[in-house]
């Protein structure tokens, strides 16, 4: 919720204007609500945000089993 609420303001302050960059930021940080926010900004930004959620999920599913034994020790 926080990423979708202050994300546009924060990206404006950082002068991020590329829809791909903002889509990746919203998709990876704010997940579903961030993707909805990105989709309101532009279709490309929303599509990239949806892709970022999927890629982040796959990477997490592949990396988490490798890291978990290190955390349990």
PyMOL Python script that loads the backbone (N, CA, C, O; Angstrom):
from pymol import cmd

cmd.read_pdbstr("""\
ATOM      1  N   UNK A   1       0.824  -1.190   0.000  1.00  0.00           N
ATOM      2  CA  UNK A   1       0.000   0.000   0.000  1.00  0.00           C
ATOM      3  C   UNK A   1       0.871   1.259   0.000  1.00  0.00           C
ATOM      4  O   UNK A   1       0.576   2.237  -0.687  1.00  0.00           O
ATOM      5  N   UNK A   2       1.936   1.212   0.776  1.00  0.00           N
ATOM      6  CA  UNK A   2       2.794   2.383   0.890  1.00  0.00           C
ATOM      7  C   UNK A   2       3.482   2.696  -0.433  1.00  0.00           C
ATOM      8  O   UNK A   2       3.606   3.861  -0.813  1.00  0.00           O
ATOM      9  N   UNK A   3       3.931   1.652  -1.136  1.00  0.00           N
ATOM     10  CA  UNK A   3       4.588   1.870  -2.422  1.00  0.00           C
ATOM     11  C   UNK A   3       3.665   2.476  -3.448  1.00  0.00           C
ATOM     12  O   UNK A   3       4.076   3.339  -4.224  1.00  0.00           O
ATOM     13  N   UNK A   4       2.406   2.031  -3.464  1.00  0.00           N
ATOM     14  CA  UNK A   4       1.438   2.593  -4.402  1.00  0.00           C
ATOM     15  C   UNK A   4       1.035   4.008  -4.007  1.00  0.00           C
ATOM     16  O   UNK A   4       0.721   4.831  -4.867  1.00  0.00           O
ATOM     17  N   UNK A   5       1.044   4.289  -2.711  1.00  0.00           N
ATOM     18  CA  UNK A   5       0.626   5.610  -2.245  1.00  0.00           C
ATOM     19  C   UNK A   5       1.691   6.679  -2.480  1.00  0.00           C
ATOM     20  O   UNK A   5       1.386   7.762  -2.980  1.00  0.00           O
ATOM     21  N   UNK A   6       2.935   6.378  -2.122  1.00  0.00           N
ATOM     22  CA  UNK A   6       3.968   7.397  -2.267  1.00  0.00           C
ATOM     23  C   UNK A   6       4.912   7.129  -3.440  1.00  0.00           C
ATOM     24  O   UNK A   6       5.790   7.942  -3.727  1.00  0.00           O
ATOM     25  N   UNK A   7       4.735   5.997  -4.116  1.00  0.00           N
ATOM     26  CA  UNK A   7       5.594   5.653  -5.244  1.00  0.00           C
ATOM     27  C   UNK A   7       5.622   6.700  -6.351  1.00  0.00           C
ATOM     28  O   UNK A   7       6.706   7.092  -6.783  1.00  0.00           O
ATOM     29  N   UNK A   8       4.461   7.168  -6.827  1.00  0.00           N
ATOM     30  CA  UNK A   8       4.496   8.187  -7.874  1.00  0.00           C
ATOM     31  C   UNK A   8       5.208   9.466  -7.443  1.00  0.00           C
ATOM     32  O   UNK A   8       5.960  10.058  -8.218  1.00  0.00           O
ATOM     33  N   UNK A   9       4.970   9.882  -6.217  1.00  0.00           N
ATOM     34  CA  UNK A   9       5.649  11.077  -5.692  1.00  0.00           C
ATOM     35  C   UNK A   9       7.156  10.858  -5.647  1.00  0.00           C
ATOM     36  O   UNK A   9       7.929  11.725  -6.055  1.00  0.00           O
ATOM     37  N   UNK A  10       7.573   9.683  -5.145  1.00  0.00           N
ATOM     38  CA  UNK A  10       8.991   9.374  -5.010  1.00  0.00           C
ATOM     39  C   UNK A  10       9.672   9.303  -6.381  1.00  0.00           C
ATOM     40  O   UNK A  10      10.776   9.820  -6.551  1.00  0.00           O
ATOM     41  N   UNK A  11       9.023   8.666  -7.353  1.00  0.00           N
ATOM     42  CA  UNK A  11       9.606   8.581  -8.692  1.00  0.00           C
ATOM     43  C   UNK A  11       9.672   9.953  -9.359  1.00  0.00           C
ATOM     44  O   UNK A  11      10.601  10.228 -10.118  1.00  0.00           O
ATOM     45  N   UNK A  12       8.701  10.805  -9.085  1.00  0.00           N
ATOM     46  CA  UNK A  12       8.761  12.181  -9.595  1.00  0.00           C
ATOM     47  C   UNK A  12       9.951  12.929  -9.003  1.00  0.00           C
ATOM     48  O   UNK A  12      10.645  13.661  -9.708  1.00  0.00           O
ATOM     49  N   UNK A  13      10.182  12.741  -7.711  1.00  0.00           N
ATOM     50  CA  UNK A  13      11.302  13.412  -7.059  1.00  0.00           C
ATOM     51  C   UNK A  13      12.639  12.931  -7.613  1.00  0.00           C
ATOM     52  O   UNK A  13      13.596  13.702  -7.696  1.00  0.00           O
ATOM     53  N   UNK A  14      12.704  11.654  -7.991  1.00  0.00           N
ATOM     54  CA  UNK A  14      13.925  11.101  -8.572  1.00  0.00           C
ATOM     55  C   UNK A  14      14.032  11.364 -10.072  1.00  0.00           C
ATOM     56  O   UNK A  14      15.006  10.970 -10.713  1.00  0.00           O
ATOM     57  N   UNK A  15      13.024  12.029 -10.618  1.00  0.00           N
ATOM     58  CA  UNK A  15      12.946  12.366 -12.046  1.00  0.00           C
ATOM     59  C   UNK A  15      12.958  11.132 -12.954  1.00  0.00           C
ATOM     60  O   UNK A  15      13.570  11.140 -14.023  1.00  0.00           O
ATOM     61  N   UNK A  16      12.274  10.073 -12.511  1.00  0.00           N
ATOM     62  CA  UNK A  16      12.131   8.862 -13.323  1.00  0.00           C
ATOM     63  C   UNK A  16      10.948   9.087 -14.257  1.00  0.00           C
ATOM     64  O   UNK A  16       9.815   9.242 -13.804  1.00  0.00           O
ATOM     65  N   UNK A  17      11.211   9.104 -15.552  1.00  0.00           N
ATOM     66  CA  UNK A  17      10.144   9.332 -16.531  1.00  0.00           C
ATOM     67  C   UNK A  17       9.919   8.132 -17.446  1.00  0.00           C
ATOM     68  O   UNK A  17       8.916   8.083 -18.158  1.00  0.00           O
ATOM     69  N   UNK A  18      10.821   7.178 -17.440  1.00  0.00           N
ATOM     70  CA  UNK A  18      10.712   6.007 -18.305  1.00  0.00           C
ATOM     71  C   UNK A  18       9.619   5.080 -17.783  1.00  0.00           C
ATOM     72  O   UNK A  18       9.666   4.679 -16.620  1.00  0.00           O
ATOM     73  N   UNK A  19       8.626   4.725 -18.622  1.00  0.00           N
ATOM     74  CA  UNK A  19       7.553   3.847 -18.148  1.00  0.00           C
ATOM     75  C   UNK A  19       8.039   2.443 -17.803  1.00  0.00           C
ATOM     76  O   UNK A  19       7.444   1.781 -16.953  1.00  0.00           O
ATOM     77  N   UNK A  20       9.100   1.978 -18.440  1.00  0.00           N
ATOM     78  CA  UNK A  20       9.644   0.657 -18.115  1.00  0.00           C
ATOM     79  C   UNK A  20      10.256   0.680 -16.715  1.00  0.00           C
ATOM     80  O   UNK A  20      10.034  -0.243 -15.931  1.00  0.00           O
ATOM     81  N   UNK A  21      11.010   1.706 -16.399  1.00  0.00           N
ATOM     82  CA  UNK A  21      11.625   1.817 -15.079  1.00  0.00           C
ATOM     83  C   UNK A  21      10.572   1.935 -13.984  1.00  0.00           C
ATOM     84  O   UNK A  21      10.682   1.289 -12.942  1.00  0.00           O
ATOM     85  N   UNK A  22       9.566   2.745 -14.213  1.00  0.00           N
ATOM     86  CA  UNK A  22       8.527   2.880 -13.181  1.00  0.00           C
ATOM     87  C   UNK A  22       7.710   1.599 -13.058  1.00  0.00           C
ATOM     88  O   UNK A  22       7.286   1.245 -11.958  1.00  0.00           O
ATOM     89  N   UNK A  23       7.482   0.899 -14.167  1.00  0.00           N
ATOM     90  CA  UNK A  23       6.757  -0.373 -14.110  1.00  0.00           C
ATOM     91  C   UNK A  23       7.508  -1.421 -13.314  1.00  0.00           C
ATOM     92  O   UNK A  23       6.910  -2.134 -12.508  1.00  0.00           O
ATOM     93  N   UNK A  24       8.817  -1.523 -13.530  1.00  0.00           N
ATOM     94  CA  UNK A  24       9.622  -2.477 -12.765  1.00  0.00           C
ATOM     95  C   UNK A  24       9.618  -2.099 -11.289  1.00  0.00           C
ATOM     96  O   UNK A  24       9.508  -2.972 -10.428  1.00  0.00           O
ATOM     97  N   UNK A  25       9.734  -0.828 -10.994  1.00  0.00           N
ATOM     98  CA  UNK A  25       9.730  -0.385  -9.595  1.00  0.00           C
ATOM     99  C   UNK A  25       8.414  -0.722  -8.914  1.00  0.00           C
ATOM    100  O   UNK A  25       8.409  -1.276  -7.815  1.00  0.00           O
ATOM    101  N   UNK A  26       7.307  -0.396  -9.550  1.00  0.00           N
ATOM    102  CA  UNK A  26       6.002  -0.676  -8.941  1.00  0.00           C
ATOM    103  C   UNK A  26       5.741  -2.171  -8.828  1.00  0.00           C
ATOM    104  O   UNK A  26       5.215  -2.627  -7.813  1.00  0.00           O
ATOM    105  N   UNK A  27       6.094  -2.934  -9.841  1.00  0.00           N
ATOM    106  CA  UNK A  27       5.824  -4.371  -9.823  1.00  0.00           C
ATOM    107  C   UNK A  27       6.623  -5.128  -8.791  1.00  0.00           C
ATOM    108  O   UNK A  27       6.096  -6.033  -8.145  1.00  0.00           O
ATOM    109  N   UNK A  28       7.890  -4.775  -8.621  1.00  0.00           N
ATOM    110  CA  UNK A  28       8.716  -5.509  -7.673  1.00  0.00           C
ATOM    111  C   UNK A  28       8.514  -5.055  -6.238  1.00  0.00           C
ATOM    112  O   UNK A  28       8.625  -5.865  -5.318  1.00  0.00           O
ATOM    113  N   UNK A  29       8.225  -3.798  -6.029  1.00  0.00           N
ATOM    114  CA  UNK A  29       8.107  -3.293  -4.667  1.00  0.00           C
ATOM    115  C   UNK A  29       6.671  -3.369  -4.138  1.00  0.00           C
ATOM    116  O   UNK A  29       6.452  -3.772  -2.995  1.00  0.00           O
ATOM    117  N   UNK A  30       5.703  -2.986  -4.958  1.00  0.00           N
ATOM    118  CA  UNK A  30       4.338  -2.870  -4.461  1.00  0.00           C
ATOM    119  C   UNK A  30       3.412  -3.995  -4.913  1.00  0.00           C
ATOM    120  O   UNK A  30       2.239  -4.006  -4.541  1.00  0.00           O
ATOM    121  N   UNK A  31       3.898  -4.919  -5.688  1.00  0.00           N
ATOM    122  CA  UNK A  31       3.165  -6.090  -6.151  1.00  0.00           C
ATOM    123  C   UNK A  31       1.838  -5.710  -6.816  1.00  0.00           C
ATOM    124  O   UNK A  31       1.827  -4.882  -7.727  1.00  0.00           O
ATOM    125  N   UNK A  32       0.729  -6.297  -6.379  1.00  0.00           N
ATOM    126  CA  UNK A  32      -0.556  -6.124  -7.066  1.00  0.00           C
ATOM    127  C   UNK A  32      -1.079  -4.702  -7.074  1.00  0.00           C
ATOM    128  O   UNK A  32      -1.516  -4.209  -8.114  1.00  0.00           O
ATOM    129  N   UNK A  33      -1.042  -4.045  -5.948  1.00  0.00           N
ATOM    130  CA  UNK A  33      -1.547  -2.678  -5.881  1.00  0.00           C
ATOM    131  C   UNK A  33      -0.644  -1.739  -6.667  1.00  0.00           C
ATOM    132  O   UNK A  33      -1.116  -0.801  -7.310  1.00  0.00           O
ATOM    133  N   UNK A  34       0.667  -2.001  -6.611  1.00  0.00           N
ATOM    134  CA  UNK A  34       1.599  -1.198  -7.398  1.00  0.00           C
ATOM    135  C   UNK A  34       1.403  -1.393  -8.892  1.00  0.00           C
ATOM    136  O   UNK A  34       1.551  -0.453  -9.673  1.00  0.00           O
ATOM    137  N   UNK A  35       1.066  -2.624  -9.288  1.00  0.00           N
ATOM    138  CA  UNK A  35       0.788  -2.888 -10.700  1.00  0.00           C
ATOM    139  C   UNK A  35      -0.460  -2.149 -11.146  1.00  0.00           C
ATOM    140  O   UNK A  35      -0.506  -1.621 -12.258  1.00  0.00           O
ATOM    141  N   UNK A  36      -1.457  -2.106 -10.304  1.00  0.00           N
ATOM    142  CA  UNK A  36      -2.670  -1.348 -10.635  1.00  0.00           C
ATOM    143  C   UNK A  36      -2.349   0.144 -10.763  1.00  0.00           C
ATOM    144  O   UNK A  36      -2.863   0.817 -11.656  1.00  0.00           O
ATOM    145  N   UNK A  37      -1.512   0.648  -9.883  1.00  0.00           N
ATOM    146  CA  UNK A  37      -1.100   2.054  -9.960  1.00  0.00           C
ATOM    147  C   UNK A  37      -0.322   2.305 -11.239  1.00  0.00           C
ATOM    148  O   UNK A  37      -0.532   3.319 -11.905  1.00  0.00           O
ATOM    149  N   UNK A  38       0.575   1.393 -11.590  1.00  0.00           N
ATOM    150  CA  UNK A  38       1.368   1.538 -12.811  1.00  0.00           C
ATOM    151  C   UNK A  38       0.467   1.507 -14.043  1.00  0.00           C
ATOM    152  O   UNK A  38       0.708   2.236 -15.005  1.00  0.00           O
ATOM    153  N   UNK A  39      -0.558   0.677 -14.018  1.00  0.00           N
ATOM    154  CA  UNK A  39      -1.478   0.578 -15.151  1.00  0.00           C
ATOM    155  C   UNK A  39      -2.267   1.864 -15.342  1.00  0.00           C
ATOM    156  O   UNK A  39      -2.671   2.179 -16.461  1.00  0.00           O
ATOM    157  N   UNK A  40      -2.494   2.616 -14.260  1.00  0.00           N
ATOM    158  CA  UNK A  40      -3.200   3.883 -14.409  1.00  0.00           C
ATOM    159  C   UNK A  40      -2.297   4.938 -15.050  1.00  0.00           C
ATOM    160  O   UNK A  40      -2.790   5.895 -15.648  1.00  0.00           O
ATOM    161  N   UNK A  41      -0.982   4.768 -14.929  1.00  0.00           N
ATOM    162  CA  UNK A  41      -0.058   5.729 -15.526  1.00  0.00           C
ATOM    163  C   UNK A  41       0.099   5.499 -17.025  1.00  0.00           C
ATOM    164  O   UNK A  41       0.041   6.448 -17.806  1.00  0.00           O
ATOM    165  N   UNK A  42       0.296   4.242 -17.433  1.00  0.00           N
ATOM    166  CA  UNK A  42       0.381   3.913 -18.860  1.00  0.00           C
ATOM    167  C   UNK A  42       0.231   2.408 -19.026  1.00  0.00           C
ATOM    168  O   UNK A  42       0.486   1.643 -18.096  1.00  0.00           O
ATOM    169  N   UNK A  43      -0.185   1.987 -20.220  1.00  0.00           N
ATOM    170  CA  UNK A  43      -0.342   0.567 -20.492  1.00  0.00           C
ATOM    171  C   UNK A  43       0.996  -0.154 -20.429  1.00  0.00           C
ATOM    172  O   UNK A  43       1.082  -1.259 -19.893  1.00  0.00           O
ATOM    173  N   UNK A  44       2.037   0.463 -20.973  1.00  0.00           N
ATOM    174  CA  UNK A  44       3.358  -0.149 -20.960  1.00  0.00           C
ATOM    175  C   UNK A  44       3.861  -0.330 -19.536  1.00  0.00           C
ATOM    176  O   UNK A  44       4.402  -1.384 -19.200  1.00  0.00           O
ATOM    177  N   UNK A  45       3.693   0.669 -18.710  1.00  0.00           N
ATOM    178  CA  UNK A  45       4.122   0.598 -17.324  1.00  0.00           C
ATOM    179  C   UNK A  45       3.379  -0.514 -16.584  1.00  0.00           C
ATOM    180  O   UNK A  45       3.987  -1.239 -15.797  1.00  0.00           O
ATOM    181  N   UNK A  46       2.102  -0.657 -16.820  1.00  0.00           N
ATOM    182  CA  UNK A  46       1.317  -1.721 -16.193  1.00  0.00           C
ATOM    183  C   UNK A  46       1.742  -3.103 -16.657  1.00  0.00           C
ATOM    184  O   UNK A  46       1.817  -4.033 -15.853  1.00  0.00           O
ATOM    185  N   UNK A  47       2.020  -3.247 -17.945  1.00  0.00           N
ATOM    186  CA  UNK A  47       2.466  -4.536 -18.471  1.00  0.00           C
ATOM    187  C   UNK A  47       3.823  -4.931 -17.908  1.00  0.00           C
ATOM    188  O   UNK A  47       4.043  -6.091 -17.560  1.00  0.00           O
ATOM    189  N   UNK A  48       4.723  -3.974 -17.819  1.00  0.00           N
ATOM    190  CA  UNK A  48       6.045  -4.250 -17.257  1.00  0.00           C
ATOM    191  C   UNK A  48       5.929  -4.584 -15.773  1.00  0.00           C
ATOM    192  O   UNK A  48       6.645  -5.458 -15.284  1.00  0.00           O
ATOM    193  N   UNK A  49       5.050  -3.912 -15.058  1.00  0.00           N
ATOM    194  CA  UNK A  49       4.861  -4.197 -13.634  1.00  0.00           C
ATOM    195  C   UNK A  49       4.340  -5.617 -13.437  1.00  0.00           C
ATOM    196  O   UNK A  49       4.785  -6.317 -12.528  1.00  0.00           O
ATOM    197  N   UNK A  50       3.412  -6.046 -14.268  1.00  0.00           N
ATOM    198  CA  UNK A  50       2.909  -7.419 -14.186  1.00  0.00           C
ATOM    199  C   UNK A  50       3.989  -8.440 -14.482  1.00  0.00           C
ATOM    200  O   UNK A  50       4.062  -9.480 -13.827  1.00  0.00           O
ATOM    201  N   UNK A  51       4.821  -8.151 -15.457  1.00  0.00           N
ATOM    202  CA  UNK A  51       5.942  -9.033 -15.779  1.00  0.00           C
ATOM    203  C   UNK A  51       6.937  -9.078 -14.627  1.00  0.00           C
ATOM    204  O   UNK A  51       7.478 -10.140 -14.318  1.00  0.00           O
ATOM    205  N   UNK A  52       7.183  -7.943 -13.994  1.00  0.00           N
ATOM    206  CA  UNK A  52       8.122  -7.886 -12.872  1.00  0.00           C
ATOM    207  C   UNK A  52       7.641  -8.730 -11.697  1.00  0.00           C
ATOM    208  O   UNK A  52       8.453  -9.348 -11.009  1.00  0.00           O
ATOM    209  N   UNK A  53       6.334  -8.762 -11.460  1.00  0.00           N
ATOM    210  CA  UNK A  53       5.808  -9.615 -10.393  1.00  0.00           C
ATOM    211  C   UNK A  53       6.114 -11.078 -10.701  1.00  0.00           C
ATOM    212  O   UNK A  53       6.576 -11.819  -9.834  1.00  0.00           O
ATOM    213  N   UNK A  54       5.853 -11.486 -11.940  1.00  0.00           N
ATOM    214  CA  UNK A  54       6.091 -12.875 -12.333  1.00  0.00           C
ATOM    215  C   UNK A  54       7.551 -13.268 -12.270  1.00  0.00           C
ATOM    216  O   UNK A  54       7.885 -14.336 -11.758  1.00  0.00           O
ATOM    217  N   UNK A  55       8.418 -12.425 -12.780  1.00  0.00           N
ATOM    218  CA  UNK A  55       9.851 -12.718 -12.763  1.00  0.00           C
ATOM    219  C   UNK A  55      10.369 -12.748 -11.325  1.00  0.00           C
ATOM    220  O   UNK A  55      11.181 -13.604 -10.972  1.00  0.00           O
ATOM    221  N   UNK A  56       9.905 -11.825 -10.508  1.00  0.00           N
ATOM    222  CA  UNK A  56      10.314 -11.818  -9.103  1.00  0.00           C
ATOM    223  C   UNK A  56       9.874 -13.076  -8.378  1.00  0.00           C
ATOM    224  O   UNK A  56      10.610 -13.605  -7.544  1.00  0.00           O
ATOM    225  N   UNK A  57       8.680 -13.558  -8.688  1.00  0.00           N
ATOM    226  CA  UNK A  57       8.195 -14.801  -8.072  1.00  0.00           C
ATOM    227  C   UNK A  57       9.018 -16.010  -8.481  1.00  0.00           C
ATOM    228  O   UNK A  57       9.330 -16.862  -7.648  1.00  0.00           O
ATOM    229  N   UNK A  58       9.371 -16.091  -9.756  1.00  0.00           N
ATOM    230  CA  UNK A  58      10.182 -17.212 -10.244  1.00  0.00           C
ATOM    231  C   UNK A  58      11.569 -17.176  -9.613  1.00  0.00           C
ATOM    232  O   UNK A  58      12.082 -18.206  -9.177  1.00  0.00           O
ATOM    233  N   UNK A  59      12.175 -15.996  -9.565  1.00  0.00           N
ATOM    234  CA  UNK A  59      13.506 -15.877  -8.960  1.00  0.00           C
ATOM    235  C   UNK A  59      13.455 -16.252  -7.479  1.00  0.00           C
ATOM    236  O   UNK A  59      14.348 -16.937  -6.980  1.00  0.00           O
ATOM    237  N   UNK A  60      12.431 -15.812  -6.787  1.00  0.00           N
ATOM    238  CA  UNK A  60      12.289 -16.157  -5.374  1.00  0.00           C
ATOM    239  C   UNK A  60      12.125 -17.659  -5.195  1.00  0.00           C
ATOM    240  O   UNK A  60      12.718 -18.239  -4.285  1.00  0.00           O
ATOM    241  N   UNK A  61      11.331 -18.297  -6.047  1.00  0.00           N
ATOM    242  CA  UNK A  61      11.124 -19.746  -5.946  1.00  0.00           C
ATOM    243  C   UNK A  61      12.409 -20.520  -6.219  1.00  0.00           C
ATOM    244  O   UNK A  61      12.604 -21.601  -5.662  1.00  0.00           O
ATOM    245  N   UNK A  62      13.277 -19.992  -7.058  1.00  0.00           N
ATOM    246  CA  UNK A  62      14.530 -20.674  -7.366  1.00  0.00           C
ATOM    247  C   UNK A  62      15.624 -20.404  -6.338  1.00  0.00           C
ATOM    248  O   UNK A  62      16.440 -21.282  -6.059  1.00  0.00           O
ATOM    249  N   UNK A  63      15.649 -19.206  -5.778  1.00  0.00           N
ATOM    250  CA  UNK A  63      16.731 -18.818  -4.871  1.00  0.00           C
ATOM    251  C   UNK A  63      16.423 -19.168  -3.417  1.00  0.00           C
ATOM    252  O   UNK A  63      17.341 -19.512  -2.672  1.00  0.00           O
ATOM    253  N   UNK A  64      15.188 -19.094  -2.998  1.00  0.00           N
ATOM    254  CA  UNK A  64      14.837 -19.328  -1.594  1.00  0.00           C
ATOM    255  C   UNK A  64      15.280 -20.694  -1.080  1.00  0.00           C
ATOM    256  O   UNK A  64      15.803 -20.762   0.032  1.00  0.00           O
ATOM    257  N   UNK A  65      15.099 -21.793  -1.829  1.00  0.00           N
ATOM    258  CA  UNK A  65      15.582 -23.082  -1.311  1.00  0.00           C
ATOM    259  C   UNK A  65      17.102 -23.129  -1.124  1.00  0.00           C
ATOM    260  O   UNK A  65      17.600 -23.884  -0.290  1.00  0.00           O
ATOM    261  N   UNK A  66      17.821 -22.344  -1.878  1.00  0.00           N
ATOM    262  CA  UNK A  66      19.279 -22.308  -1.737  1.00  0.00           C
ATOM    263  C   UNK A  66      19.699 -21.515  -0.499  1.00  0.00           C
ATOM    264  O   UNK A  66      20.694 -21.852   0.143  1.00  0.00           O
ATOM    265  N   UNK A  67      18.954 -20.473  -0.163  1.00  0.00           N
ATOM    266  CA  UNK A  67      19.309 -19.597   0.944  1.00  0.00           C
ATOM    267  C   UNK A  67      18.763 -20.105   2.280  1.00  0.00           C
ATOM    268  O   UNK A  67      19.372 -19.865   3.322  1.00  0.00           O
ATOM    269  N   UNK A  68      17.650 -20.789   2.263  1.00  0.00           N
ATOM    270  CA  UNK A  68      17.001 -21.242   3.494  1.00  0.00           C
ATOM    271  C   UNK A  68      17.918 -22.069   4.407  1.00  0.00           C
ATOM    272  O   UNK A  68      17.940 -21.819   5.613  1.00  0.00           O
ATOM    273  N   UNK A  69      18.670 -23.035   3.885  1.00  0.00           N
ATOM    274  CA  UNK A  69      19.570 -23.767   4.802  1.00  0.00           C
ATOM    275  C   UNK A  69      20.607 -22.874   5.484  1.00  0.00           C
ATOM    276  O   UNK A  69      21.023 -23.161   6.607  1.00  0.00           O
ATOM    277  N   UNK A  70      21.022 -21.812   4.828  1.00  0.00           N
ATOM    278  CA  UNK A  70      21.980 -20.903   5.448  1.00  0.00           C
ATOM    279  C   UNK A  70      21.358 -20.107   6.583  1.00  0.00           C
ATOM    280  O   UNK A  70      22.050 -19.733   7.531  1.00  0.00           O
ATOM    281  N   UNK A  71      20.063 -19.845   6.497  1.00  0.00           N
ATOM    282  CA  UNK A  71      19.370 -19.054   7.516  1.00  0.00           C
ATOM    283  C   UNK A  71      18.967 -19.888   8.728  1.00  0.00           C
ATOM    284  O   UNK A  71      18.827 -19.356   9.830  1.00  0.00           O
ATOM    285  N   UNK A  72      18.779 -21.192   8.530  1.00  0.00           N
ATOM    286  CA  UNK A  72      18.296 -22.061   9.612  1.00  0.00           C
ATOM    287  C   UNK A  72      19.416 -22.435  10.584  1.00  0.00           C
ATOM    288  O   UNK A  72      19.134 -22.722  11.748  1.00  0.00           O
ATOM    289  N   UNK A  73      20.635 -22.441  10.157  1.00  0.00           N
ATOM    290  CA  UNK A  73      21.764 -22.878  11.015  1.00  0.00           C
ATOM    291  C   UNK A  73      21.808 -22.161  12.298  1.00  0.00           C
ATOM    292  O   UNK A  73      22.691 -22.415  13.117  1.00  0.00           O
TER     293      UNK A  73
END
""", "prot")
cmd.dss("prot")
cmd.show_as("cartoon", "prot")
cmd.util.cbc("prot")
cmd.orient("prot")
